[in-house]
Amino acid sequence: MPKTKPADICQVRCFNTDLVAHVRDSLPDDETLETAETLFAALADKSRLKILHALSNGQELCVCDVATVLDAQVSAASHHLRKLRDLKLLKYRNEGKLVYYSLRDELVTQVLNHVFKEDS
């Protein structure tokens, strides 16, 4: 009995050489793709997404502020902040006994503004 291919798979192996070459040439470089991969991994968690959104207005928040925003324990907020810092999305500074976090660059803000834009 011959095997049948699913309807959503090409029945023959062929491709448009010019189109494929054009699409390959337009792909971002590996470094850009890795940056995007990191950002999207961070955005895949609701708590981290809330933190990034809270910081997207350009202000700094201390760990206790973030915990209050999340309605979470300071240790949980600190865990998420550390993860975002390890992903190179946040920077921090110490001021006495407090640690303040902010976004490392505008990429996150641009993505969040696009995702959460309000309908006009």
N, C-alpha and C positions, 0 to 999 in steps of 0.2 A: 504494500500500500504506500503510495507516494506521500511525502510530507507536504503539508500546505503551509505557506507563510501567512502570518497575520496580515490583515488588511492595512495596518498602519506602517508597514515596512515595504520599501521598494522591492519590486519583484525581480529587478535586474540591478547589477552593480554598474553604475555610470555616474559621472558628475560633470558639471559645467566648469571646465578648466579655467576660463577667464574669470568667471564669477568667484570661484573658490580662491583664486590668486588674489583678487581684489579684496575679498573679505579677510583673508589671512594678513594681507598688508595693512589693513585698517585696525587690526587687533592691537590693544594697548600692550606695552612692554611688560615683562614679568614683574618688575618692581611695582608698577602701577596696579597690576592685577592683585599682587600680594597685599597692597595697601587696601584695596577695595574688599578683598577677602577678610582682612582683619576687621575692617569697619562693619561689614555685614555680620560677622560672627558676634561682635559686640552688641549689635542691634537686635540679635535674636533672643535676648533675654529681657523680660519686661522691666526688671529692676534697673538693669544697666541702661536701658532705653530711657527710663524716667530720669536717671542721673544725668545722662547726656543732654536731655531736653532741658533740665533745670539749669545746666551750665551754659546752654546755647545762647543766652542773652548777654554773654560777655562778663558776667560777674563771677566772683569766686565764692565758693561755699566751703565751710569747714566740715569736717567729718560729722560733727553733731548736727549741723544744719541738714546735711544729706540724710542722716538717719531719721530726722523729723519729717522731711519731705516724703521719705519712703514709708514712714510709720513702721520703722524697723529698729532693731537693736543696733547700737553703734558698731558692734563687731560684724554684723551682717553688712552694714553700709561700708565699713572699712574693707571687707573682703571684696565687694564689688568695685570699689575705688581702686584697690590694688590691682585687680584684674584689668581694669581699663587703663591703668598706668602701665602695666606690663605690656599691653597691646599698643602702647605708645600713642594713646588717644588723649591722655590727660597729663598735665604737669602739676606739680605741687610745690608749696613753699611752707616753711615753718615760721611761725611767729609766736615766740614764747612757747607755751605748752599747746598751742593750737596748730593744726595742719590745714591749710587751705588748698583746694583743688580748683583747677580751671581747665578749659579745653586747650590742647596743644596747638591746634591750628583751625582754620576756618572750614575745613572739609566737612567735619561733623555738622557744623551749623548749616552749611549749604544743603546737605542731605536732609537734615531734619526740617528745615524750612520748606523744602520741596514736599516731603512726606506729609507734614502737618499743615500745609497751607490751607487757609480758610477759603471757602468758595466766595467769590465776589458777588 
